[in-house]
Amino acid sequence: MHKQNFLICYDITSPKRLQRLQRLVSKDGFQLQYSVYYATLYPDAMDKLIKKIQTIINPNHDDVRVYVVAPLEQAFVVGKRCPDVMVFGEAGERMQW
């Protein structure tokens, strides 16, 4: 089984749940924008993360989406880039992003 790249996006209505979710997702993911994280995980690790997410959110009010995506170094970015972000590939080499 190989690691996959995931984009985790969320819209949480409660500040308390939002803070709990941010803490959880930031353990495994890299923050791209305020409510958007990128993570490279084994599928079973993502399944476990999703189960933890389900214990935090209110499914009647909150929205969490997880997408399988291409590696971050293949991302197309338009506009301002964050100057203090470095991206490394699987082999540890620094990537242009």
Secondary structure, 3 states (H helix, E strand, C coil): CCCEEEEEEEECCCHHHHHHHHHHHHHHCEEEECCEEEEEECHHHHHHHHHHHHHHCCCCCCEEEEEEECCHHHCCCCCCCCCCCCEECCCCCEECC
